[in-house]
Amino acid sequence: MSRKYNGLIVSNASNVDALKYLLATSCLHVDKVSPEIQPRCFSLADPRRPERYLRSCRGRLAFDVDHSPRNRETFDQDASFFRSDKLFYPGYLNFQSVSNPRSYMKVSSQGQIRLSYVRDTTEFRNMASFAVRFHHTKST
């Protein structure tokens, strides 16, 4: 299946043992989300293996392949996220799960990317704020 790749999601946390770079792609669940969320909806793929998508599963994030996923009936929804309107810091973005919109993506203290309910703490805001860098394949 053809996917539109929009940019890289980057984590600069020094202790992140997951991928530091994820490819932002067109939202797999875009036709099923509300019209106000559609422009902010995206999915994330492994840049080394773009058939592997990051998905939420019981509050955790894991990679799953698009051609034979576990729980095929919820794969598109679980592998879709949206950029939150609730910005903690200027220039950084926050991401929520489509399948569990009360959960934000964050880097845990162990360096893993996880989903977590929002907490009104500086530590949570720091760990749930991401920089986005756009990648262009056109040479100049």
N, C-alpha and C positions, 0 to 999 in steps of 0.2 A: 504494500500500500504506500502510495506517495505521500510524503509529509513535507510541510513547509517548515524549515528551520529558521527561527527568528533571531536567536542570540544565545549567549552563554550566561548561565547563572553561576556566579563565582562566590566561593567562600574563601576568605582570607584567614580564617582561624587556623593557627599554626598546628593545632592538634587534631585537625579533621582527618580521620582515617578513611572516610568515604571519598568519593570523587570530589575534587575541588571544582570541576567544571561539569556542567550538565547542559545539554542542548535543549533550548526551549523550542517546542514545536507547536503546530496548530492543535487546538484543544480537541481531544478525542470525543468529548461529551458535549460539544458546543450546541448541537441541535436540541439538547434536553435541558440546558440551563436557561435561566430567565434572560430576557433580552438585555437587561441592564448589566448583567455579568458577562455576556458573550464577548464584548471587546476586551475584557480583562482575563479571559479564560485561556489556559495553555496546558500543555503536557510537557513532561521532561524525559529526555532520552539520554542514554549513555553515549557519549561522543565516540567511544571506541567500538560500540556495538549498538547502532541506532535502532535495532529491532527490540531492544530492552528498554522498557519504560519504568520510571519510578511510580509506584502506586502505594496507596494507603491500604493497610490490612490490619484491622483490629487495633488501630492507634499507632501502628508502626509503619515505617516506610521500607519498601524492598523493591528490587527490580524484578520484572516479569516480562516475558517475551510476548509480543503482540500476536504472533501466529498460533500460539498454543498456550494461552494463559490459564492459570488457576482461576476458578470462578469466572468463566468467560462472560456470564450474564452481568457482572458488575465491573468488568475490567475497565471499560471506557470511563465510567464514573470514578472509579478508584484511582485511575491514572490521570485525572484532571484536577487542576488547581486554579485558583484565581488570585490575581493581584488584589490585595486588600485596599480599601479606601482609608483604613486606619494606619497612617504612617507614623512610626515612632520617631524617625529621624529624617531630616531633609536629605535627599539624594540616595536613600536606601529604601528598599521595598520589603513588604511583608506578604507572605503567601498563605492562603487558606485552602483546605481540602474541599473539593466539591462534594465528596461523599460524607464528609463530616465538617460542615462549615464553621463550627465553633472551635476547630483545631487549626493552629498555625504551625507552619514548618519552622523548625529551629535547629540549631546545632547544640547538642547536649554537652555537658561538661566532660563527657568521655570522648567527644569529637565525632559523634555520629549524628546524622541528620534524622530527626524524629518529628512526630506531630505532638503538639501539646496544647492544652487549653490555655487561653490567654491569662496571664498573671500580671498584675500591676506592680512589677518590680523592674528596677534598672537592669538586673541580670537577664530577665526574660526579654526585655526590649533589645538588649545587645545581641542576644543569641538568636532572636527572630528577625533580625534586620540583615538584608542581603543587598549586595551591589550587583548590578547587571551590566555586563560589557557586551557590546554588539560586535559580532564577528562578520567581516565581509570577505567573500571569496574572490571578488573581482580584484585583479591586479591593476596597479596604476602605471 
